[in-house]
Amino acid sequence: MNPLFEQLRVQSRREFLTKSSLGLGAAALASLGGNFAHCATAPGLPGPPHFNPRIKRVIYLMQSGAPSQVDLFDYKPLLANKRGEEIPASVHMGQQSSTMTAGKGQPCLGAIAPIRQHGKSGAWISDFLPHTAGIVDDLCIVKSMKTEGVNHAPAMTFLLTGAMQPGRPSMGAWLSYGLGSDNEDLPTFCVMTSRDREGTCGQLFFDYYWGSGFLPTKHQGVQFRSGGDPVLYLSNPPGISPRVRRKILDSVAEMNKLQHERTGDPETLTRIAQYEMAYRMQTSVPELTDFSDEPQHVLDMYGPDVSRPGSYAFNCLMARRLAERNVRFIQLMHAGWDQHTNLPTQLVEQCRDTDQASAALVKDLKQRGLLEDTLVIWGGEFGRTPYGQGDINNKRKHGRDHHPNCFTIWMAGASVKSGLTYGQTDDYGYNIVENPVHIHDLQATVLSLLGVDHERLTFKFQGRHFRLTDVHGKVVQDLLTA
């Protein structure tokens, strides 16, 4: 029989089953495939880890929209002293951040709240972040981050996938591909999203931020939702018992095995593993999202929003619970930091939404001994300009434009130097003058902590060997403990 005809015949059979009514049904199973696509529990590649890993997992607290480093971390008294004066041409050298401020002036704008030194390290932290200030000696603060994207989606895509165009695997997918899973009942790569309390501002979250790109689909991130089933199709449909579902899954697995024998498509084996993981998650996920076993003092530490599913605080506590269960890559994405004309009103709101829970996560991990093998990263896709956008004399309606030249992130974990402030910008906070850290350097450093050589973790696609860091990146050893 013609192989092409046979493949079409098998696909037609699958299409028929998708449209038929088999109780739980192949339609729901087909949907499961998309939502549990990375849930296979097989080990990773035979090569990695390439050397002794220092950590087991990463929690990325992504602040989408770009927090203003000038207002929160990078103290520049000169901006306040010269408020309203134009930043000298010798400093900005004709650079424009985005089309929103093209051809307009660049008036100096100092921090909108006091920034003070804290802890033994003396790191500068805004009064808007009192809880972060309380853990400052556990943090490694990098003030010299640099990226290439000037708009949100390309910059976020660059940070998470190493390229500004969609289609490349995300960092969590690369780690799933290279290292595999340490948990049989939960995904290797989990994603949660939240946004500012009023939902008044914030960027869209695209699936490719946690996609697998050209890697097998089993490596893509699994998104946990704030309403209904935490993961789609987790519950059995009405009238379907666990025993019946088990029989359906066994039958579908047999059909998929037959299909694999005929077509040799590796995605068919992935599909079998996906359905099995989905079945196990019916027990593991409800237990994961049930906070009734958490002591009240722990809930209080994360703040009042912790009881609201889908809030940033709820997701931070979920991140700790996922870390306890050996999930390798946990990606939290919080929108609302894009403050072009509402900086005075919205910056304080974003800090209230995220400050206490971010600090609580670090403290909680530390108290449980989990910070010793977990890396926590907090930061956005780029920074904000040291000059004002809009009418800076209007106390409520002004802000800052995008600024890829320099921005600040912080990290925490036993593998990075605590109490360290790394890198420096000029007196205007415009350009990096000491120890620049490119996005590819950050990616290489994260992979290194997990025992992965970023130059050796590759995948051949369309005749080329791709990697997360493209053809760039170096491990920033200055940030790491001996």
BALUM-137065 format. One line per 2 residues: number of its first residue (from 1); for each residue x, y, z of C-alpha. Coordinates in steps of 0.02 Angstrom, whole numbers. Example, Ala and Ser with C-alpha at 12.3 -4.5 7.8 and 13.67 -1.06 7.14 Angstrom:
1) 615:-225:390 | 684:-53:357
END
This chain:
1) 0:0:0 | 59:176:-38
3) 133:246:126 | 57:417:96
5) -115:340:70 | -94:236:228
7) -47:391:330 | -200:483:265
9) -308:332:305 | -244:329:485
11) -274:517:504 | -450:495:439
13) -483:363:571 | -420:481:706
15) -530:619:638 | -679:502:646
17) -642:459:828 | -623:643:870
19) -799:674:808 | -876:522:889
21) -954:510:1063 | -849:393:1169
23) -901:453:1342 | -750:558:1392
25) -720:562:1204 | -572:584:1094
27) -619:767:1077 | -573:800:1259
29) -418:692:1239 | -366:790:1087
31) -381:948:1190 | -281:867:1328
33) -141:843:1204 | -124:1031:1185
35) -134:1070:1371 | -24:930:1434
37) 94:934:1288 | 253:938:1390
39) 201:815:1526 | 303:664:1473
41) 408:597:1616 | 549:525:1511
43) 728:575:1555 | 817:709:1456
45) 960:692:1334 | 1103:570:1370
47) 1230:713:1380 | 1164:838:1509
49) 1199:881:1642 | 1370:920:1569
51) 1440:958:1741 | 1386:958:1922
53) 1224:1058:1938 | 1217:1185:2078
55) 1028:1200:2078 | 880:1088:2038
57) 750:1214:1984 | 714:1393:1930
59) 571:1508:1980 | 560:1657:1862
61) 454:1800:1931 | 427:1891:1767
63) 368:2071:1788 | 290:2103:1618
65) 288:2282:1557 | 457:2329:1631
67) 475:2396:1809 | 561:2565:1822
69) 735:2531:1889 | 763:2719:1912
71) 618:2725:2035 | 650:2560:2124
73) 835:2513:2129 | 955:2624:2031
75) 970:2778:2140 | 1019:2932:2039
77) 1013:3094:2142 | 1073:3193:1991
79) 905:3163:1905 | 813:3243:2049
81) 935:3388:2058 | 914:3421:1872
83) 728:3386:1862 | 656:3455:1701
85) 826:3490:1623 | 867:3399:1461
87) 983:3250:1472 | 1144:3304:1383
89) 1170:3246:1205 | 1339:3178:1259
91) 1243:3054:1369 | 1097:3001:1259
93) 1198:3016:1096 | 1039:3032:995
95) 965:2870:1058 | 776:2858:1064
97) 687:2725:1164 | 529:2704:1059
99) 423:2798:933 | 316:2865:1077
101) 452:2989:1126 | 539:3007:958
103) 577:3189:919 | 528:3245:1093
105) 633:3307:1236 | 717:3202:1369
107) 686:3295:1533 | 770:3223:1688
109) 649:3140:1808 | 708:3078:1977
111) 632:2936:2078 | 451:2968:2128
113) 478:2891:2301 | 629:2892:2417
115) 763:2761:2385 | 864:2711:2538
117) 1004:2592:2584 | 957:2432:2675
119) 1038:2285:2760 | 1221:2248:2787
121) 1248:2258:2600 | 1184:2438:2593
123) 1087:2404:2433 | 971:2543:2373
125) 786:2497:2376 | 632:2607:2352
127) 511:2640:2494 | 382:2562:2377
129) 467:2393:2409 | 479:2376:2599
131) 468:2185:2597 | 604:2169:2465
133) 709:2287:2571 | 688:2163:2714
135) 773:2022:2618 | 903:2129:2529
137) 1050:2033:2603 | 984:1874:2522
139) 981:1955:2350 | 1102:1971:2207
141) 1052:2134:2121 | 1110:2160:1942
143) 1095:2341:1885 | 1180:2319:1717
145) 1060:2210:1618 | 1050:2249:1432
147) 933:2188:1297 | 900:2218:1112
149) 710:2229:1101 | 631:2400:1119
151) 448:2343:1118 | 366:2226:1241
153) 325:2069:1143 | 492:2058:1049
155) 590:2096:1208 | 493:1967:1310
157) 515:1840:1172 | 701:1879:1167
159) 718:1857:1354 | 624:1692:1359
161) 677:1612:1193 | 839:1699:1140
163) 761:1774:982 | 642:1919:952
165) 535:1824:827 | 412:1692:891
167) 448:1512:849 | 600:1469:956
169) 588:1357:1110 | 570:1446:1276
171) 697:1423:1416 | 588:1302:1513
173) 562:1198:1356 | 750:1189:1326
175) 776:1128:1504 | 637:999:1488
177) 717:939:1326 | 893:931:1397
179) 863:874:1576 | 693:788:1577
181) 580:778:1728 | 606:746:1913
183) 420:721:1946 | 305:585:1880
185) 142:671:1927 | 169:852:1875
187) 238:941:1722 | 421:985:1710
189) 380:1163:1656 | 233:1257:1737
191) 168:1431:1697 | 52:1548:1794
193) -6:1722:1745 | -79:1870:1841
195) -107:2055:1813 | -132:2214:1911
197) -280:2214:2029 | -391:2327:1925
199) -337:2252:1760 | -312:2428:1694
201) -144:2402:1611 | -32:2263:1557
203) 34:2168:1408 | -44:2015:1328
205) 26:1844:1370 | 61:1743:1213
207) 72:1553:1215 | 241:1558:1130
209) 315:1636:1288 | 311:1458:1356
211) 305:1363:1192 | 417:1223:1131
213) 452:1300:961 | 532:1170:850
215) 565:1051:996 | 444:906:1021
217) 280:970:1092 | 300:872:1253
219) 422:1006:1312 | 306:1157:1306
221) 247:1238:1467 | 83:1192:1550
223) -20:1342:1603 | -114:1338:1768
225) -276:1438:1761 | -358:1546:1894
227) -537:1484:1869 | -620:1315:1849
229) -502:1168:1832 | -324:1231:1864
231) -278:1139:1704 | -404:1114:1565
233) -500:949:1556 | -431:890:1724
235) -602:836:1788 | -699:690:1718
237) -856:737:1622 | -1022:703:1709
239) -1060:519:1714 | -882:463:1684
241) -800:373:1830 | -611:354:1854
243) -629:170:1808 | -716:211:1644
245) -587:343:1604 | -449:217:1638
247) -526:97:1513 | -543:234:1382
249) -362:286:1404 | -304:106:1388
251) -404:85:1228 | -341:248:1153
253) -162:200:1200 | -180:37:1104
255) -242:130:951 | -99:254:964
257) 27:112:977 | -43:35:818
259) -31:203:732 | 151:222:787
261) 192:52:716 | 121:107:549
263) 185:286:536 | 335:295:654
265) 281:470:710 | 366:505:879
267) 226:627:924 | 112:475:940
269) 214:408:1086 | 213:582:1161
271) 23:581:1151 | 14:419:1251
273) 126:493:1386 | 22:652:1389
275) -139:559:1424 | -57:457:1561
277) 11:614:1643 | -161:694:1631
279) -235:545:1721 | -108:557:1862
281) -132:745:1876 | -314:716:1923
283) -245:673:2094 | -87:780:2104
285) -158:949:2047 | -308:963:2165
287) -192:924:2310 | -67:1052:2245
289) -194:1193:2238 | -275:1155:2406
291) -197:1276:2532 | -294:1208:2681
293) -137:1123:2746 | -39:1286:2748
295) -14:1362:2923 | -96:1531:2946
297) 70:1617:2978 | 130:1560:2805
299) -27:1625:2720 | -8:1789:2814
301) 171:1803:2755 | 114:1805:2572
303) -19:1936:2607 | -209:1950:2595
305) -215:1912:2408 | -147:1737:2434
307) -323:1668:2451 | -377:1737:2281
309) -340:1612:2141 | -250:1695:1998
311) -173:1832:2103 | 15:1858:2105
313) 21:1808:2289 | -77:1648:2256
315) 42:1605:2114 | 195:1637:2222
317) 134:1513:2352 | 94:1392:2211
319) 273:1414:2151 | 340:1360:2320
321) 225:1209:2320 | 281:1163:2144
323) 462:1181:2197 | 432:1062:2342
325) 369:936:2214 | 526:951:2107
327) 452:1046:1959 | 605:1104:1863
329) 551:1271:1786 | 413:1380:1859
331) 370:1538:1761 | 260:1671:1841
333) 208:1815:1730 | 131:1971:1806
335) 70:2112:1693 | 44:2294:1738
337) 215:2378:1740 | 196:2473:1576
339) 184:2649:1646 | 202:2781:1511
341) 80:2909:1580 | 22:2837:1746
343) 184:2807:1840 | 136:2903:1998
345) -25:2805:2022 | 16:2633:1952
347) 194:2602:2011 | 139:2599:2192
349) -4:2480:2148 | 110:2358:2059
351) 229:2360:2206 | 86:2324:2326
353) 30:2178:2218 | 202:2098:2204
355) 323:2157:2340 | 259:2058:2489
357) 230:1896:2395 | 399:1902:2306
359) 491:1925:2471 | 382:1794:2556
361) 428:1666:2423 | 614:1692:2454
363) 590:1683:2643 | 478:1530:2630
365) 601:1437:2519 | 744:1483:2636
367) 652:1424:2792 | 618:1256:2711
369) 795:1231:2646 | 735:1244:2467
371) 831:1403:2426 | 990:1298:2431
373) 945:1217:2265 | 823:1343:2190
375) 861:1499:2088 | 732:1640:2100
377) 740:1779:1970 | 638:1941:1977
379) 635:2064:1833 | 557:2128:1673
381) 597:2123:1488 | 688:2292:1488
383) 693:2451:1593 | 619:2626:1592
385) 699:2789:1538 | 781:2906:1663
387) 688:3047:1575 | 503:3081:1590
389) 366:3051:1463 | 217:3168:1459
391) 196:3319:1570 | 313:3288:1717
393) 235:3436:1807 | 69:3345:1813
395) 81:3247:1975 | -28:3105:1911
397) -9:3093:1723 | 169:3063:1673
399) 283:2914:1658 | 435:2840:1573
401) 468:2761:1404 | 549:2592:1364
403) 735:2581:1396 | 833:2428:1334
405) 1004:2506:1370 | 1003:2460:1554
407) 887:2386:1683 | 889:2296:1850
409) 845:2119:1903 | 874:2026:2063
411) 912:1843:2097 | 911:1738:2254
413) 977:1564:2289 | 1126:1479:2369
415) 1215:1473:2201 | 1221:1662:2176
417) 1312:1786:2286 | 1195:1859:2415
419) 1211:2040:2468 | 1295:2084:2302
421) 1252:2234:2193 | 1330:2206:2022
423) 1355:2326:1877 | 1339:2513:1868
425) 1258:2644:1758 | 1311:2824:1726
427) 1256:2969:1836 | 1098:2990:1733
429) 1055:2803:1735 | 1059:2804:1546
431) 1202:2689:1495 | 1300:2548:1576
433) 1475:2596:1629 | 1527:2440:1723
435) 1499:2251:1703 | 1363:2240:1569
437) 1258:2081:1572 | 1171:2041:1408
439) 1012:1936:1402 | 1111:1794:1322
441) 1234:1803:1469 | 1090:1783:1591
443) 1024:1634:1493 | 1196:1553:1488
445) 1217:1580:1675 | 1048:1503:1719
447) 1085:1350:1613 | 1257:1335:1691
449) 1183:1329:1867 | 1078:1181:1811
451) 1233:1092:1747 | 1204:1133:1563
453) 1334:1203:1444 | 1233:1326:1340
455) 1345:1295:1188 | 1314:1107:1193
457) 1125:1103:1219 | 1070:1113:1037
459) 935:1050:920 | 953:1029:733
461) 813:1114:638 | 807:1160:454
463) 989:1113:434 | 1055:1218:577
465) 1098:1177:758 | 1000:1300:865
467) 1026:1342:1048 | 943:1457:1176
469) 1086:1583:1170 | 1099:1580:979
471) 1286:1608:946 | 1314:1722:1095
473) 1318:1722:1284 | 1443:1691:1422
475) 1422:1632:1601 | 1440:1778:1722
477) 1552:1697:1850 | 1560:1857:1955
479) 1380:1825:2009 | 1411:1648:2069
481) 1478:1578:2231 | 1640:1481:2226
END
